[in-house]
Amino acid sequence: MNLHVPTLIGRKRDGKHLPADEIRALIDGYVSGEVPDYQMSAFAMAVFFKGMNAAETAALTRSMLESGDTFDHPRSHPAVVDKHSTGGIGDKVSLPLAPLVACTGAWVPMVSGRGLGITGGTLDKLESIPGFNVSISLDDAQRQLSKIGVVMMGQTDRFCPADKKLYSLRDVTGTVPSIPLITASIMSKKLAESLDKLVLDVKFGSGAFMKTEKEARQLADAMIAVGKEMNVEVHALLNPMSEPLGRSVGNALEVIESIECLEGGGPDDLRKLVLDLAEKISPASRKDLEALLDDGTARKKFDEIVSAHGADPKDLPNLAEIHEAPLIREYPAPDTGTVVQVDAGMVGQAALQLGAGRSRANDAVNFAVGFDQIVKSGEPIHQGAPLCRVHANDIVDYEMAAALLDKAFKIDP
């Protein structure tokens, strides 16, 4: 269609609803280069201030997911399911969840991202396993899916190119925190996997993108509405991210904890969340899911994933030695009492300072650094006993992290 972009921008600026064919033409034009960045920036800002209804958001999502390649499953495929988290500190849920759900007969085509800022990324964690290749083609991913029922990969160049281009623009134009734009960004990537069911882990709190439960509910409702418009069953669980999930933060350290979960152990809060989410998308009961964690079946499936992605499962028990930080030191409690706060945002900032995350998209991450053995709120502590262990490059980094941990932990007598 012959689209006059300034008119479209003006209508959205004035709060009008846009038809699906115009949204499609705008996205197609942007991907092809006919619509320049300055016009797309103006459109994003209009959406930021005026919002979009469910039909518009669904049209934007569909246009973005169809801007590139999508998964094309055979007609007689099992249920195709996935999970998405809006991100948090110590949030390694995808690592145990994907193999667990794949053990129940569902297919899990998990396309994940890298960490940015204080939030860790699934791909960075997986790449701390020596040789683990996340950069596989869609054709190879389809073959692996039909063979072992699960793939854990990064976004290819031809996978939602509209999202990749638009997100970079939003990042530099102050339009990232827009519910319709966030919804379309998340859902376009997930629904390009051609899913039957999706479960959303929507975080809120100091260590999350959404700071309040109300904001998290708005985002969850918007994503559920888009799923409904596009005939995909979407469930959303709201979960606090006021303190880190589990007891480890940092790439290799989180993989080690994920393996503990896959072997029936690990922190209770991690196991519970994995089961809560898996239950929403798996054909198996919670009792059966628990058994798959406890009897080693899920761990064997993770070994299959590691092998399929070019790595050696024999390296998994040795990750602590493979990625041993030059300095590992306990961070002592300043007082005796009960831990009443472990601020996830502060712990995330400290991990970022150590080098576990990235401030810019092209920064490298250090797989070895971070924290483990983190004490949880509600637990008693004696003065001088460790609140956590710090894995750092040197004493300067340790002291910088410790200064932030001083603000993260609160102990009541």
N, C-alpha and C positions, 0 to 999 in steps of 0.2 A: 504494500500500500504506500501511497505518497503521503508521508508524515511531515507535518510542520511542527518541528520540535518546540520552538518558542511558545506556540499556542498550547501544546500539551503541558509544558512547564507552568504556564500561566494558569491553566485550569486547576492543576494540582495545588499551586500556590493559593488559589482562592477556595480550596477545600472541596473541589468537585471530585466525583468518582470517575476513574478512567476505565474505558472498555478494554477487555483482554487483548483484542487485536492491536490496539495502539501500544499497549505495554510490550507486547511481543515485537512489534516493529522497532520500538525504541531500543530494546535489548539487542536485537539482531543488528541494528545500525551501529550500536556501540561496539559490539564484538568485531564487526567488519571494519571499523574505523571511520564510518560515515558520520557518526555522531561523535563530536570531539569531547574531550575531558571536561571542558568548561561548561558544556550544556548538561552533561551527566552530573556534574557537581551541583549545578543549580537544581536539577531534578531531585537529587538525594537530599538537598537541604529543604526543598518543598515537602518531601515525604517526612523528613525529620520533624517539621513543625505542624503539618496537617494530618499525618498518619495515612493509613490505608485500611479499608474494610477487608473482611476475610476473602471475598472474591478477588479483589485487587491483589492481595498478598499471594493468593494461590496462583494467579496469572503471572505475577512476577517470578514466583518460585518455578513454575512450569517452564517459563521462557528461559530462565537461567539454567535449569537442569537439561533442557533440550538444546542448549547452545553448543554442546559437544557430545561425546560418546556416553552411552549408558550401558549398564549391564543388560544382557539379553539372555534370559534363562530359557532352557528348553521347556516345552509345553508341560511335560510330566514332572516338573521339579517339586521337591518338598517345600515346606514353608520357608520363605526367605526373610530373615529377621536381622535386626541390628539394634544397637544402643548408642545413644549420644549423650555425653556429659557436657554441660556448659563450662566445666573446668574448675579445678580447685587445687589445694595444696596436699600433696601425698595421694592424689587421686589416680591410683593405678588399676582401677576396676576393670578396664577393658582387657587387661592381660589374663586374669583368671576367667572372666566372663565369656569371652569369645570361644575358647576351647570347651568350657563347660557346656554352653548351649549347643555347640556343634556335636557333642556326645549324645544329644537327645534326638538327633535325626534332622534338625533344622539346618539350613545353610546360613552361614554368617559371612557376608562379603564386606568386611569392615575396612572402610577407607577412613584413615585418621590424619591428624595434623601434627605439626611440631609445636613445641612450647614457645610462648612469647610473653615477656614480662615475668610475673611471679608464677604463672600457671605452667605446669609441666606438660609436655606433649607425648602421646603414646609412641610416636615414631622414634623420638629421641631415646625413650626407655628401651624399645626393641633393639635399636642400633647399638646399645651397650652390650648386647650379645654379639661376640666377635663373628663377623661374616654375615650377619642378618641383613638381607637385602629387601628393603621396603619399596624400591623403585622397579616394580614389575609392570608389564603391559596389561591392558584389559583382557587381551586374549589369553595370556598366561594365567591371569587371575581366574578367568572362567574355567579353565582346565583344572586348576587347583581346587576350585570350589566343588566341581563335580567329583573330584578324586577323594578329598579329605573333608569336604563340607565347610571349610573355613579358609579365609585369606585375611591377612592384616597388612595393608599396603598404604602408600601415600597417594595423593592426588596426582594423576598424570596430567600432562599438558592439555590433553583433549578431554579432560574430565571437568565439566562445569567451568569452561574458560571465562564465562561472563562473571561468575562469582569471584574468580581470582582477580580479574581486572577491576571489578567494582569495589572489592574489599580494599585493594591498594589505594584506590581513590578516596574511599570513606576514611581511611586511616589518616590521610593528610588534609582532610577538609572538615574535621570535627563532626562527622555524621555517623560514627560507629554506634553510639548508644541510641538507636532507633529500633523500636520493637518490630515494625514490619521489615526493615532491612536486615536485622539480625535473624528474624524468622526465615526470610527467603534465603539468606546465606547458608544457614544450618540445614534447612529442609531441602534445598536444591541438591546439596552434596549427598545427603542421606537418601533421598528419593531417587537419585540417579542410579542407586544400587538396585532399583526395581524391587522394592520391598513389599512384603505382605503385612509385616508388623514392625513397629519401631517403639522402643521405650526411651524416654528422655529423663535424664538425671539432671534436674534443674537446681543448681546450687544458689544459696544466698548467704550473705554474711561477710566478714572481714576478708576472707580469702577467696571470694567469688566476684564475678563480674557484676552480678546483681547483688546489691547490698542489703535489700530488704525482702521479706517474704512476699510483700505485695507486688513488688517488681517481678519477682520470680514467677508468681502466679499469672501475671499479665503475659509474660513471655510463654509460659506453658500453655495457657489458653489459646494464644495466637497460633502456636505450632500444632496444637490438637485440631484447631479449626481448619488449618491448611491441609492436614492429613485427611480430614473429613471431605473437604472439597475435592481431594485427589484420590479418594477411595483407598486410603491406607489406614489401617488400624493403628492409632497412636496413643500410647499411655505416657503419662508424665508423673514422676515422683519428685516432690520438693524436698530437698535435703539441706540441712544447715552446714555451712562451711566456716564455722566460727573457730574450729581447731582443726589441725591436720587430720586427714583420714589415715588410720593405721598408726604405726610408730616409726615410719621411715619417710624421708623426703630427699629426693635426689635420684638420678636415673638408674644406675646399677643397684643401688640400695633398695629402690622400689621393685625392681625385678626380683631380687632375692626374697622380698616379702611376698610378692605375688606367687612365687613358687611354693612358699610355705602354705599359702592359702590353697593352692592346687593340690597340696598333699594333706589337706584336712586340718591344717594348723593355722598359724598367723593370727593377727589381731581380730577380736570379736566384731568390731565395728566394720572392718573390711569384709569379713565373711558374710555378715548380715546384709550389707548393701549389695554385694554380688548376688546373693540369693533373692533379695527383694526385686532386683531388676530382671534377673534371669527368669523368675517365675512369670513375669508379664509377657514374655515373648517365646517361652519354651513350651513344647507340648507335654513336658514332664511335670510331675508334682514337686512341691518343695522337698518332700521326703526323699524322692528319687534324686533330685539335684544334690541334696546333702550327701547321699550315698556315693554319687559320682565324684565328689570332692574327697570323701573319706577313704574310698577304696583304691585310689590311684588312677582311675580311668581318665579323669580330666587332666591329670599331669601327663599321662601318656599322649593324649591328644595335643598338649602343648609341645611335647617333644616332636610330634609329627609336623606341627607348624614350623618349628625351628628348623627342622631338616628341609622342609619344602622351600623355605626362604634362603637356603644356602648355608646355614650355620650348623654347628655340631652340638647336639644336646649334651654331649659329655662335658662341654664347657660350663653348663649351667651350675653344677655344684661348686665350681671354682671361681664364680664371679667376684667374690670378695677378695680373692688373691689377684685375679686378673686386673681388677680396678681398685687396688689398694692405694688410698690417698697417702701422700708423704707424711702427713701429720694426722693422727687420730687421737683426740683428747676429750675426756669427759668435761661436761659443763656442769659445775657444782651448784647445788641449791644454796642461796644466800641465807635461808631461814628454815626452821622446822615448822611444819604445819600441813595443811591440805592444799594441793594445787587446785585453784579455782578458775584459772584461765590459762590457755595456751593459744595465744592469738595467731590464727592461721595466716593473716596478712603479714604480720611481722616475721613469722618463720619463713614465709615465702620470699620476703625481701632479703632475709639473711642468706637463704639458699642461692638467690640470684647474685648476691655479692660474692659468694664463694665461687661462682662460675657454673652452677647447676642449670641455670636458665640463660636466656638471651634477651638483651634490651632491643636489638634490631634483628630483623628477619634473617640477615646473613651472618650473624654471630655464630661462633662455634660454641658447643657446650662441653663441659668437663663431666665425663660419665662417673668419675670416682667420688666427687665431693657431695656433701649434703649432711643429713642428720639421721641417726637411727637410735633405737632404744628410748624414744621420746615418751616421757611420762604423760599420762592423760589427766584431764581435769577430774577431780573427785578422788584422786589417789593421794595417800599420805606420803610425806617426804621428810627426811632428816637433813639438817644443815650439813652441807659438804657432800651429800650423796648426789649422784649424777641425775640431772633432769633430762639429759640426752647425751649422746656422743656426737662430737663434731668431726667431720672428715674434711680436712682442709689442705691446701697446698703448702701453707707455711704458717708461722706464728702470727704474722701480721693479719692474714686472712682470718685466722681463728679469733683474734681479738676484735676484729671488725664485726664478725658474726656474733660473738659473745655480747657486744654492746647492743645489738638488736634483740638478742634473746633476753637480755635484761628487761626489755620492754614487753616481750611476748609472754613471759611467765608471771603469773601472779599467785602468791601463796598467802593464805589466811592462817593465822596462828591457831 
